[in-house]
């Protein structure tokens, strides 16, 4: 697997941080009916069992919000991607259909309540570090324009920052031309259940993206 590490700065502020990583070769295409049936079923379960007031009490979302606060970032203003997904589902706003790999990414997030980021490794260079955004740093977020990533947990390579637990950048986004991916399931609640989420991710990628799994592991 491509080398991935967590910075000492992030570990110091968020000692329970862990990442479940999957590296794979995939086929990216428009949505799949069987995959969307799984997503719709998961959304129905969430709507039936979780209320608006429950969302911030969900273990992995609560732990992630605490991590943001420890870094000096307001989780209500810079909302976690996992929290945003669940809020959309509970409000019956529906999820965006993007492509099969992004849809798998979102389904894993709905199952784990962890933020999940999937990246085109052909657009990433060198060692990947999970770090903390620097003073006044910004990047172009997918569908969100310029995002202030100061004090956010962020992934960076030798070219700079390219992903965060709030919104990923356009640089390493998944497109129909993507062939080689890294999927990161990000926990601020240690590695509890991460192996289960990795196994689920591998199952979905094999079924719905014709994936060849190159490696998987937990980084902490």
Buried (B, 14 or more C-beta within 10 A) or exposed (E): EBEBBBBEEBBEBBEBBBBBBBBBBBBBEEBBEEBBEBBEEBBEEBEEEBEEEEBBEBEBBBBBBBBBEBBEBEBEEBBBBBBBBBBBBBEEEEBEBBBBBBBBBBBBBBBBBBBBBBBBBEBBEEEBBBBBBEEEBBBBBBEEEEBBBBBBBBBBBEEEBBBBBBBBBBBBBBEEEBEBBBBBBBBBBBBEBBEEBBEBBBEBBBBBBBBEBBEBBBBB
